[in-house]
Amino acid sequence: IFEKRFPADFISEAVDQTRGWFYSLIAISTLLFHCSPYKNVIVLGHVQDKDGHKMSKSKGNAVDPMDALRRHGADAIRWYFYENSAPWLPNRFHDDAVQEGQRKFMGTLWNTYAFFVLYANIDNFDATKYTLDYDKLSVMDKWCLSRLNTMVKEVDGDLSNYRVTEAAKALEQFVDELSNWYVRRSRSRFWAKGMEQDKVNAYMTLYTALVTLAKAAAPMIPFMTESIYRNLVCSIDQNAPESVHLCDFPQANEAHIDAELEKNMGEVLAIVVLGRAARNEANIKNRQPIGTMYVKAESVLSDFYKQIVEEELNVKRVEFKDDMEAYLTYTFKPQFRVLGPKVGKKMGAIQKALKAVNGHKAKEELDKTGQLVVKLADGDVTLQPEDVEVTMAQTEGYNCQRYGGVTIALETTLSEELIEEGFVREIISKVQTMRKENGYEVTDHVDVYLSGNEKLEGLVKKNEAMLKNATLTDNVHYGELDGHEREWNINGETVTLAVK
């Protein structure tokens, strides 16, 4: 076509004058077809070094792309640019940032996939021999499928509208929830004996999530998703497309999206995150049971969801309250440097009014509306968040945390019974560690031996059933040792344990 319409020297000159293939493409398409060569285009921003400087060989901060690919792999580098910021903005490229994204998303995805493969191989599970019967699924299964289909809907919509970073964030959030919530909450179901319906449901839900996730993430991490798809699908279904990249992009199943279920479970997750933060701040180990946690949230959860919170935080009782003033107070002071130039002589009156406000109501107003209205004798004054200093005070014996519309107060005073149970849970953890050290399979049954500490031996005797159920222990022997031995310091108490 070129040679028929234009002489060779004209074409050569035109190509020489354009700066790069992109501009050539625009010029040629316009000359030949009187239109743009594309419908939409994303113009990439500059790639900078970790300090935001332009990369240059003379400065010594340039990165060789092939070296980076060899260090991190193509998927990790692709994912970094998708997830870090919008493509048209400048991107700071450095090894630590790539590795962090690789760990948070790709590492979590691969570990979740590896978990499924491990137990599927143990049980010789074949997904083609079962169906996903939605009506027989547990609440956790239905939540997982709801989040999966919501994610697919979001990613499809984001990519259709060139919201690349938003699509990556939706994938990353789902992978985190799948691994750190669904799988962790469902582990005991995969450990169950036989292949009863509940175990089949867990396998099929996780299998469906992983295969659908591989298809949704394939445009962004093509090599990892290909490996996952080939092993999970092609290994058992000879009629399936031989590559994930030959599959259609997944479509959201609206019938499996339950907005109310996602809202309730989202509130559970928010409470659990705050509860963990309170534990860490109070320096109470996760294996140490706690008596009570009080919660104020937008809605009061049912006993089913409260039980999940109790199990996750190792709390004996979760109680919802409308008022948290018994455990937490807020005081307000003006930020003099910021507010002074705005209000002038009214500063004294504002300071006095802030001392008199209801701290909880004022904090809620500030969080919800982004401002605080203070009533003065000569009229109302509207304060912005930067105009006030908010101080939180906690009642002794509680650790309080607040984020968004959720406030929790965790009881930090431990009874003697709770402390004893904490010792037993620590011993269970040590036995599990010794099982791994000795190379035992997850299905192996063991005998456990305790020696050298009468106090701990007595505590285990009182809670022997708990130890047996948690560690697949058939017999517990006291005052003697046999098998794989190791001395432990458990909360200041020394004991020697053995596993055989």
N, C-alpha and C positions, 0 to 999 in steps of 0.2 A: 504493500500500500504506500509506503514511504517513497519508494523509487518511482512509482507512477505519478505521484502528486508533486513531489519536490525533487529538484536536482541534488546530486550527492553532496556537492560543496555547500549547499544551503543547510542540509541536515548536519554535516560535520561542524559548521560554524555555530549552528544553533545549540548543539550539544556542548561545544566548548564554552559557550557563553553562560550556560546555566550552571549554578553552583550546587552540584549533587543531583542524584537521581530523582529526588523528590520534586525538585523544581522542573526537571526535565519532563517528568510524568505529567505535571500540571500543564506545561506548555504544549506538549504533544497532544494530549487529550483535547485541549481547547482548540488547537489548530485543526485537528482531524475531525473531531466529533462535536465541537462547540458546547462542551459540557465538562464538569469536573470529573476526574477519574475515580471519585469516591463519594459516598453518601455522607459519612462522618469521619473525622480524623482526630486522634488524640495526639497533641504535640507534647513531647516529653520535656521536662525541665532538665536543668544541668545536674550532673552527678558530681558532688563535691566530696572533699575528704572529711574526716570525722570532726574537724574544727570549723567546717563550713567554707573552706577555701577552695578555689578552683584548682582542679588537679592539673599538674604540670610536671613534665620530665625534669625541667630545670630546677624546680623546687624540691624534687625528690618525693613528692606525695602522690604520684600517679600509680594506679593499680593496674597490673597486667591482667586482663580479663581471663586468659587461659590459666594463669596461676590461681586466680580466685576460684575458678571452676574446679580445678584439681583439689583445692583445699576443702571446699564446701559442697560441691556438687551443684548441678544445674538447678535442681528443684529448690534448694535452699536460697539461691541467689534470686531466682524468679520470685519466690514467695516474699522475700524481703522487699522487693520493689513494689509488689502488689499491696502488701500490708502496711508498709511504713508510712506512706502519705500519698495523696492524689498524684497521679503520674505527671501532671503538668507543673507540679511544684518541684523546687530543688530537692535533691535527695542526698543526704550525707551517707557515704558508703564506707564502712569499716568492718573488720572481722568480727568484733564483739557483737555488733548489731545483728549481723547475719546469723551468728551462732545463737543469739537469744531467741530469734524467731524460729530457728530450726528446733530449738529445745521446746519452746512453748507449744508450737503447733505440730510440726512434723514428728517430733519425738513422742508427744502425747498420742498422736494418731497411730504411730507404729506400735507403741506399747499396748494400746487398746486392741489393735489387730493381733498382736502376738499373744495377748491373753486369750482371745477367742480361739486361735489356732492351737494353743497348748491344751485347752480343755476339750476342744472338738476332736483332737487326735486321741486323747485319753478315752473318750466315749465313742469313738468312731462315728461321730455325728455327720450325717449327710443331709444337707438342707433340702435336697430334691425329694426326699422321702416324707417330708412334713409340709404342712401348710400353716400360714399365719392366720389363726382364727381369732379375729378381733374381739368377739364376744367373750372369749375364754381368757383374755389377757388380764393381768393384774393392773392396778392403778399405775405402778411404776412403768410397766410396759406401754400403757396407753400414753403416759406422759412423754416417754421417749419417742414414740411414733409421732405424737403431736408436735414436739419440738423439731423432729426431723423434717416433717412436711412444712412447718413454718419456715425453717431454714432454707429449704429448697425454693419456696415461694419468694423469700427475700433475695436469695442469691440470683435467681432467674430475673427478677425485677431490676435488681441493681446492675447486673451485667447488660441487660437490655437498654439501660439508660446511662451506661458508661460510668456508673458509680463503682469503680474497681475496688477501691479501698474498703468501701462499705460491704461489698460482697465478701472480701477476705475476712473482715471482722466477724461477719455472721458465721462463716465457716469455723473460724477460730473459737468463737463462743460455744458453738455446738459441740466441737471436739472436746473442749474442756468439760462441758456438762456431761457428755457421754462417758468420759473416762472417770472424772472425779465425783460424779454423782450417780449415774445409772449403774455403771459397772461396779463401783465400790459398794453401792447399796444392794447389788444383786449377787455378789460373790458366793454367798452360801448356797444359792440356788444352783450354781454350776458345780458345787462340791457335793450335792446330794447324790445318793446312791440311785442306780437304775436310771430310767428315762421316763419319769412321770410327766404329766401334762405341764406342770409349772416349770419344770426344767426345760422342756421342749419350747415353751413360750419364751423363756429367757434366751435360749439359743437363737430362735427364729427372729426375735426382736433385735438382738445385737447383730445377727447376720444381715438382716434387712437394712439396718442403720449403716453398717460398714460398706455394703455394696452400693447403696444409694449415695453415701458420702463420697465414695471413690469416683462415681460418675459426676457428681456435682463439682468436685475439686479437680477433676482431670485437666481442665484447661489451664490450671494454675500450677499444679505439681504433676506433670504428665508421667514421670518415671515411677514415682512411688505408687501412684494410683494404679498404674498398669500392673505393677508387681502384685498389689493387693487383689485387684480384680482377677488376674490370671490364676492366682492360687485359690481364691474363694469361689470363683464361678466356673472358669474353664476346666478346672481339675475334676469337677463333678457333673458338668453339663456339657456334653459334646456338641449340642446344638446351639449353644450360646455364641454370640459374636466373639471372635478370637482376640479382640482387643477392646479395652474400655473406650478407646477413641473411635470405635465403630458402633458404639451404643448411642442411642438418643440421649439427650440431656434429660434428667428425670423431671417428671411433672408432679406437682404437689397434689396429694390426695386430700381434698377439702374435708371429706368425711372423717378423716383421722385427726383433724385439727380441733382441739378443745381449748378454747381461749380461757375458760374459767379454770380448768385444770392447770394450765400453764401459769395463770395468775397466782393461784394458791401455792403451787410448788415454787414459784419465784419468791413468794413471801417466806416460805420455809428456808430457801437458800439464803435470803437476806438475813434472817434471824440466826442461822447457823454461822454465817460469816462473822457477825457481830459477837456471837457467843465464843467463837474461837479466839477472836481478838481479846475479849475479856479474860479468857483463860491465860493467854500469853502474857497479858499485862499484869495479871495477878500471880504469874509464875506457878500455875497449877498444871501439872502434866495431864495430857489427854486421857491417860488410863486411870486417873484418879476420879472416882465418882463425886458428883456434887449434888447437894440436896435439892435446891429450888432455883429456878430462873423465872423472873417476872418479865412480861413482854407487853409493850404497847405498840399496836400496829393499826393500819387502816381497817383491817377486818380481823375478826376473831376466828381462828382456824378450828376445824373440827378435831375430835380426838384422834382421828387417823393421822392427820398432819402433825399434831402435837407429839404423837408417839415417835414419828420420824425425827423430830427435833431432839427429843429426849435421848433416843438411841445415838444420834450423831454426836451430841455434845456430852454424852455420858452423864446426863442429869436425871435425877429421880422424878422430878415433877416440873412441868412448864405451866405457868398460870398467866392468863391474859388479864391486864388491868387497864382501866380507863385513865387512871391518874398515877404518875410515877413520882410525885413530889416526896413520897416517903423515902425514896432511894436516891433522888437526883434533883439538884436545884441549879437554876441559871441566874446569874447576876449580870446586869448591864451597866457599862460605864461609857461615857463619851470618849471618842478618840480626839483629844483636844486639838492636835495639830491639823487634823483633817477637817473637823467640824467647826473649829473656831472661826476661820475666815468666812464660812457659809452663814453662821447664825449670829455672830457678834455678841451683843449684850444678852441674848437669850440663853447663853451657855449655862448659866447658873440654874435657870428654871428647868432646862432640859436635863441637867444632871440630877436634880431633885426628882423629876418625873420618872427618870429611868430607875432610880432606886425603889420607886413604889410600884413598878409594873409587876404583873404576874410573870415570872420567868419562863414558865412552860408555854403559856399562851403567846408571849412575845417571841419566843424562839420559833414556835410553829408559824406565826405570822411572817417572820423574817424569812424562813425557809420556803414557805409556799408562795409568797408574793414578791420576794426579793426586796422588801422594804418594811419599815416599821413606823407606824403613825403614832406620834406622842401628842397627847392632849395637853395644851397649856391654857392659861387663863385668857390669853389674848389670841387664841386660835391654835389649830393643829400644825405640827411640824412633821414632815415626812423624812425619815432617816434612811440612808442606804447602808448596806452591809459594812462598807468601809468607814462609816461614821461612828460605829459602836464597837466596843470590846466586850465579848461575851465570855464569861468564865463559868465553867461547869464544876460543881462540887458534889462529891459522892458521900452517901452515908457510910459510916464505918461498917465493915463486914460485907460490903457489896462492891462489885466492879460494874460500872455502867458504860454502855456504848450506845452511840446514836448515829444513824445515817439515814437520810431521806425521811420517810415516814415511820421508821421503825426505831424503837428505843428498847434496850434490854437492861436488866439489872441482875447480875449473876451473884448468887450467894457464895462468899469465899470462906466462911467459917465451916470447918469440917468436923463432923461428929466422929466418935471413936469407931463406930460401925463403918462409916465411909472410908476412914483411913485403912482399916483392916481389908476392906474390899479392894482398895487401891494396891495394897501389897500383893494380893492374889492375882490381880490383872497384870502386874509387873512380872510375876513369875510365869504367867502364861506367855507373855511376850518373849521372855528368855528361852522358854522351851521351844517356841516357834523358831527362834533364831538358831538354836542348836539343831533342830530338824534340818534346816537349810544347810548349816555348816557340815552336817554329816551326809549330805547328798540324798536324803530321803525323798521319795516321791510324795506328792500331795495326798495320795490315797493310802500311804503306808500307816499302819497302826503301830503304836509304840508303848513301852513301859517307861515310867518316869521315876527317878530316885532323888530323894532329898536327904542331906546330911549336914550336920554342923550348926544348926540353928533351931532350937526347940520352939522359939516363938513362931517362926515362919512355918515349921512343920505343923504346929497346932492350927494356924490359920488355914493352911491348905486342907487339913483334915475336915475343917468345918465347911469348906467350899470345894470339896473334891469333885462333885458333879460338874461344876463350872469348868474346872481344869480339864476334865476328861472330854467334855463336849467340844471345847475350843481347840484341843490339840490332838484329837483322835488317839487318846490315851486309854489303854485297856486296864492297866493296873498302876497304882502309885505305891512306892515302897519308901518307908521312912527309916532313917538311921543307917542306911546302907547305900552302897554305890555299885553300879555295873554299867558297862557300855561307854558311851562318849561323855566324858566328864568335863566340867568347867566351873570355876569359882566365880561367883557374882557378888557385887555390892548392890543391894536393892534398898533404896531409900535409907542408906546408912546401916543396913543389916547385911552381914556377910553370910552366904550360904553356898554350898556346893551342890550343883544339880548334875544329873546324868540322864541320858536318853538312850534307850536301846530298842 
